[in-house]
Amino acid sequence: MRRSRRMTLAFLSPAILVASLTSCADSEKKSVPELPSRICWNVFASKDVTPLLPTGDKAMLRARPFVLAEELDSVTCSLDIDGATKFTAYATLRDFEDQIDWAPMDEAKPAPINVGRKGIIWYDGAASYIVCEPAQSPSRPGRYVDLTISTDGSPDEEVLQKSLPTLMKQFVTFAQRELNCD
């Protein structure tokens, strides 16, 4: 009986060793590089954006000040992971509502979302626009702000689809406040 107990232990030992090595390997998985607590003009909390990003070693954030003064002015904030852009938020000022063109997203089969004046979401991005000042006539332009968020390489499409409308609402609220829009 003693002998069979030792044999059982001998057979269990390699299994325990394999489990230990697997645990060590799992703890060394790559993660998303550390980000500042808020990104892109302080619009987004990093904790909300990080689940949408792929893993990597180095993150770089690039953004110009959020200033839209003249027609077709645009600003972009981009977050790169290991040299490739993985999250982008951008805004463009338009004079007329009909200048907002989301036709390039048609192939992605966007769905409507209730954000801003009108909003859409597709597999890796969302767009909306706000009216700061409506056009009075064809010769008297208004101020319309076209807002877009796009991602690349998100590890979980379900999390991405749930997060994008919330992020777009934050972006719309920020743009309205920043540009003094109603």
C-alpha positions as YAML, in Angstrom:
chain: A
units: angstrom
residues:
- id: 1
  name: MET
  ca: [0.00, 0.00, 0.00]
- id: 2
  name: ARG
  ca: [2.86, 2.38, 0.74]
- id: 3
  name: ARG
  ca: [4.32, 1.76, -2.63]
- id: 4
  name: SER
  ca: [1.15, 2.72, -4.52]
- id: 5
  name: ARG
  ca: [0.88, 5.95, -2.50]
- id: 6
  name: ARG
  ca: [4.42, 6.94, -3.55]
- id: 7
  name: MET
  ca: [3.61, 6.16, -7.16]
- id: 8
  name: THR
  ca: [0.57, 8.39, -7.00]
- id: 9
  name: LEU
  ca: [2.64, 11.24, -5.58]
- id: 10
  name: ALA
  ca: [5.26, 10.70, -8.24]
- id: 11
  name: PHE
  ca: [2.58, 11.02, -10.90]
- id: 12
  name: LEU
  ca: [1.11, 14.14, -9.30]
- id: 13
  name: SER
  ca: [4.40, 16.01, -8.99]
- id: 14
  name: PRO
  ca: [4.83, 16.68, -12.75]
- id: 15
  name: ALA
  ca: [1.23, 17.97, -12.96]
- id: 16
  name: ILE
  ca: [1.90, 20.42, -10.13]
- id: 17
  name: LEU
  ca: [5.11, 21.56, -11.82]
- id: 18
  name: VAL
  ca: [3.30, 22.18, -15.12]
- id: 19
  name: ALA
  ca: [0.61, 24.20, -13.34]
- id: 20
  name: SER
  ca: [3.26, 26.32, -11.63]
- id: 21
  name: LEU
  ca: [5.04, 27.04, -14.90]
- id: 22
  name: THR
  ca: [1.76, 27.96, -16.57]
- id: 23
  name: SER
  ca: [0.98, 30.40, -13.79]
- id: 24
  name: CYS
  ca: [4.36, 32.04, -14.20]
- id: 25
  name: ALA
  ca: [3.87, 32.31, -17.94]
- id: 26
  name: ASP
  ca: [0.40, 33.83, -17.51]
- id: 27
  name: SER
  ca: [1.67, 36.52, -15.14]
- id: 28
  name: GLU
  ca: [4.15, 37.70, -17.79]
- id: 29
  name: LYS
  ca: [1.47, 38.43, -20.41]
- id: 30
  name: LYS
  ca: [1.71, 41.80, -22.10]
- id: 31
  name: SER
  ca: [-0.66, 44.54, -21.04]
- id: 32
  name: VAL
  ca: [-1.70, 47.93, -22.33]
- id: 33
  name: PRO
  ca: [1.03, 50.49, -21.56]
- id: 34
  name: GLU
  ca: [0.31, 52.87, -18.69]
- id: 35
  name: LEU
  ca: [-1.52, 56.04, -19.71]
- id: 36
  name: PRO
  ca: [-2.14, 59.36, -17.95]
- id: 37
  name: SER
  ca: [-5.37, 59.30, -15.92]
- id: 38
  name: ARG
  ca: [-7.20, 61.37, -18.59]
- id: 39
  name: ILE
  ca: [-6.45, 61.62, -22.31]
- id: 40
  name: CYS
  ca: [-7.44, 63.64, -25.37]
- id: 41
  name: TRP
  ca: [-8.07, 67.12, -24.02]
- id: 42
  name: ASN
  ca: [-8.99, 65.48, -20.68]
- id: 43
  name: VAL
  ca: [-12.20, 64.18, -22.28]
- id: 44
  name: PHE
  ca: [-11.71, 60.46, -21.64]
- id: 45
  name: ALA
  ca: [-10.69, 58.59, -18.51]
- id: 46
  name: SER
  ca: [-7.89, 56.16, -19.33]
- id: 47
  name: LYS
  ca: [-9.72, 53.45, -17.39]
- id: 48
  name: ASP
  ca: [-12.54, 53.72, -19.98]
- id: 49
  name: VAL
  ca: [-10.21, 53.64, -23.00]
- id: 50
  name: THR
  ca: [-7.68, 51.01, -21.85]
- id: 51
  name: PRO
  ca: [-10.06, 48.01, -22.33]
- id: 52
  name: LEU
  ca: [-10.41, 49.03, -25.99]
- id: 53
  name: LEU
  ca: [-6.68, 48.97, -26.67]
- id: 54
  name: PRO
  ca: [-4.39, 46.13, -27.70]
- id: 55
  name: THR
  ca: [-1.38, 45.23, -25.59]
- id: 56
  name: GLY
  ca: [2.04, 46.67, -26.23]
- id: 57
  name: ASP
  ca: [5.20, 48.07, -24.74]
- id: 58
  name: LYS
  ca: [5.03, 51.80, -25.40]
- id: 59
  name: ALA
  ca: [2.21, 54.34, -25.68]
- id: 60
  name: MET
  ca: [2.46, 57.78, -27.23]
- id: 61
  name: LEU
  ca: [-0.31, 60.39, -27.07]
- id: 62
  name: ARG
  ca: [-0.45, 63.24, -29.60]
- id: 63
  name: ALA
  ca: [-2.95, 66.10, -29.56]
- id: 64
  name: ARG
  ca: [-3.19, 69.71, -30.63]
- id: 65
  name: PRO
  ca: [-5.19, 72.15, -28.51]
- id: 66
  name: PHE
  ca: [-8.94, 71.85, -29.03]
- id: 67
  name: VAL
  ca: [-9.50, 75.00, -31.07]
- id: 68
  name: LEU
  ca: [-12.00, 75.21, -33.94]
- id: 69
  name: ALA
  ca: [-12.35, 78.78, -35.17]
- id: 70
  name: GLU
  ca: [-12.82, 78.66, -38.95]
- id: 71
  name: GLU
  ca: [-14.61, 76.36, -41.37]
- id: 72
  name: LEU
  ca: [-12.76, 73.09, -41.92]
- id: 73
  name: ASP
  ca: [-10.56, 73.61, -38.84]
- id: 74
  name: SER
  ca: [-9.95, 70.20, -37.36]
- id: 75
  name: VAL
  ca: [-8.16, 68.79, -34.35]
- id: 76
  name: THR
  ca: [-7.01, 65.26, -33.69]
- id: 77
  name: CYS
  ca: [-5.92, 63.34, -30.65]
- id: 78
  name: SER
  ca: [-4.29, 60.01, -31.34]
- id: 79
  name: LEU
  ca: [-2.97, 57.30, -29.09]
- id: 80
  name: ASP
  ca: [-0.30, 55.06, -30.55]
- id: 81
  name: ILE
  ca: [0.71, 51.68, -29.14]
- id: 82
  name: ASP
  ca: [4.15, 50.54, -30.29]
- id: 83
  name: GLY
  ca: [4.13, 53.08, -33.10]
- id: 84
  name: ALA
  ca: [0.69, 52.26, -34.55]
- id: 85
  name: THR
  ca: [-2.40, 54.45, -34.00]
- id: 86
  name: LYS
  ca: [-4.97, 52.49, -31.99]
- id: 87
  name: PHE
  ca: [-7.37, 55.19, -30.70]
- id: 88
  name: THR
  ca: [-8.27, 58.47, -32.38]
- id: 89
  name: ALA
  ca: [-10.68, 61.27, -31.51]
- id: 90
  name: TYR
  ca: [-11.11, 64.10, -33.96]
- id: 91
  name: ALA
  ca: [-13.37, 67.05, -34.58]
- id: 92
  name: THR
  ca: [-13.95, 69.21, -37.66]
- id: 93
  name: LEU
  ca: [-15.85, 72.49, -37.88]
- id: 94
  name: ARG
  ca: [-18.29, 72.79, -40.81]
- id: 95
  name: ASP
  ca: [-20.30, 75.78, -42.05]
- id: 96
  name: PHE
  ca: [-23.33, 73.80, -43.21]
- id: 97
  name: GLU
  ca: [-25.05, 70.66, -41.95]
- id: 98
  name: ASP
  ca: [-25.01, 69.00, -45.38]
- id: 99
  name: GLN
  ca: [-21.19, 69.11, -45.35]
- id: 100
  name: ILE
  ca: [-21.14, 66.37, -42.72]
- id: 101
  name: ASP
  ca: [-20.48, 63.25, -44.75]
- id: 102
  name: TRP
  ca: [-20.29, 59.82, -43.19]
- id: 103
  name: ALA
  ca: [-20.59, 57.98, -46.51]
- id: 104
  name: PRO
  ca: [-17.11, 56.43, -46.11]
- id: 105
  name: MET
  ca: [-18.52, 54.49, -43.13]
- id: 106
  name: ASP
  ca: [-21.43, 53.06, -45.16]
- id: 107
  name: GLU
  ca: [-19.49, 49.87, -45.96]
- id: 108
  name: ALA
  ca: [-19.14, 49.27, -42.20]
- id: 109
  name: LYS
  ca: [-22.96, 49.18, -41.93]
- id: 110
  name: PRO
  ca: [-23.31, 51.78, -39.17]
- id: 111
  name: ALA
  ca: [-26.21, 51.77, -36.74]
- id: 112
  name: PRO
  ca: [-27.79, 54.91, -35.30]
- id: 113
  name: ILE
  ca: [-27.03, 56.00, -31.73]
- id: 114
  name: ASN
  ca: [-28.78, 58.71, -29.76]
- id: 115
  name: VAL
  ca: [-25.82, 61.04, -29.30]
- id: 116
  name: GLY
  ca: [-25.61, 64.69, -30.35]
- id: 117
  name: ARG
  ca: [-27.79, 65.89, -33.23]
- id: 118
  name: LYS
  ca: [-27.30, 62.55, -34.98]
- id: 119
  name: GLY
  ca: [-24.92, 59.71, -34.26]
- id: 120
  name: ILE
  ca: [-23.76, 56.42, -35.71]
- id: 121
  name: ILE
  ca: [-21.70, 53.48, -34.53]
- id: 122
  name: TRP
  ca: [-19.90, 50.81, -36.54]
- id: 123
  name: TYR
  ca: [-17.59, 47.90, -35.71]
- id: 124
  name: ASP
  ca: [-14.59, 50.01, -34.68]
- id: 125
  name: GLY
  ca: [-15.81, 53.59, -34.33]
- id: 126
  name: ALA
  ca: [-18.55, 56.12, -33.74]
- id: 127
  name: ALA
  ca: [-19.45, 59.56, -35.06]
- id: 128
  name: SER
  ca: [-21.82, 62.34, -34.09]
- id: 129
  name: TYR
  ca: [-22.27, 66.00, -34.74]
- id: 130
  name: ILE
  ca: [-23.49, 69.02, -32.83]
- id: 131
  name: VAL
  ca: [-24.94, 72.33, -33.90]
- id: 132
  name: CYS
  ca: [-23.30, 75.33, -32.32]
- id: 133
  name: GLU
  ca: [-25.11, 77.80, -34.52]
- id: 134
  name: PRO
  ca: [-27.49, 76.85, -37.35]
- id: 135
  name: ALA
  ca: [-26.95, 78.29, -40.81]
- id: 136
  name: GLN
  ca: [-29.33, 81.17, -41.54]
- id: 137
  name: SER
  ca: [-29.19, 80.87, -45.34]
- id: 138
  name: PRO
  ca: [-26.89, 79.55, -48.09]
- id: 139
  name: SER
  ca: [-24.91, 82.78, -47.82]
- id: 140
  name: ARG
  ca: [-24.91, 82.90, -44.02]
- id: 141
  name: PRO
  ca: [-23.17, 79.80, -42.65]
- id: 142
  name: GLY
  ca: [-23.52, 78.27, -39.21]
- id: 143
  name: ARG
  ca: [-21.22, 76.23, -37.00]
- id: 144
  name: TYR
  ca: [-21.54, 72.42, -37.04]
- id: 145
  name: VAL
  ca: [-18.98, 70.20, -35.34]
- id: 146
  name: ASP
  ca: [-18.38, 66.73, -36.74]
- id: 147
  name: LEU
  ca: [-16.94, 64.40, -34.06]
- id: 148
  name: THR
  ca: [-15.44, 60.95, -34.63]
- id: 149
  name: ILE
  ca: [-13.83, 58.27, -32.49]
- id: 150
  name: SER
  ca: [-12.06, 55.36, -34.14]
- id: 151
  name: THR
  ca: [-10.16, 52.38, -32.81]
- id: 152
  name: ASP
  ca: [-7.91, 49.70, -34.24]
- id: 153
  name: GLY
  ca: [-7.06, 46.31, -32.82]
- id: 154
  name: SER
  ca: [-9.50, 46.30, -29.92]
- id: 155
  name: PRO
  ca: [-9.25, 42.92, -28.15]
- id: 156
  name: ASP
  ca: [-12.97, 42.63, -27.32]
- id: 157
  name: GLU
  ca: [-15.58, 43.74, -29.86]
- id: 158
  name: GLU
  ca: [-18.44, 43.41, -27.37]
- id: 159
  name: VAL
  ca: [-16.75, 45.74, -24.86]
- id: 160
  name: LEU
  ca: [-15.93, 48.13, -27.70]
- id: 161
  name: GLN
  ca: [-19.55, 48.26, -28.91]
- id: 162
  name: LYS
  ca: [-20.80, 48.93, -25.37]
- id: 163
  name: SER
  ca: [-18.15, 51.61, -24.71]
- id: 164
  name: LEU
  ca: [-18.27, 53.68, -27.89]
- id: 165
  name: PRO
  ca: [-21.67, 55.37, -27.30]
- id: 166
  name: THR
  ca: [-20.59, 56.42, -23.79]
- id: 167
  name: LEU
  ca: [-17.27, 57.77, -25.05]
- id: 168
  name: MET
  ca: [-19.06, 59.64, -27.83]
- id: 169
  name: LYS
  ca: [-21.48, 61.20, -25.31]
- id: 170
  name: GLN
  ca: [-18.47, 62.39, -23.31]
- id: 171
  name: PHE
  ca: [-16.90, 63.82, -26.47]
- id: 172
  name: VAL
  ca: [-20.12, 65.62, -27.45]
- id: 173
  name: THR
  ca: [-20.54, 67.08, -23.95]
- id: 174
  name: PHE
  ca: [-16.94, 68.28, -23.96]
- id: 175
  name: ALA
  ca: [-17.22, 69.88, -27.43]
- id: 176
  name: GLN
  ca: [-20.47, 71.63, -26.52]
- id: 177
  name: ARG
  ca: [-18.91, 73.07, -23.37]
- id: 178
  name: GLU
  ca: [-15.56, 73.92, -24.97]
- id: 179
  name: LEU
  ca: [-17.09, 75.63, -28.01]
- id: 180
  name: ASN
  ca: [-19.99, 77.28, -26.12]
- id: 181
  name: CYS
  ca: [-22.66, 75.36, -28.01]
- id: 182
  name: ASP
  ca: [-26.16, 74.80, -26.62]
...
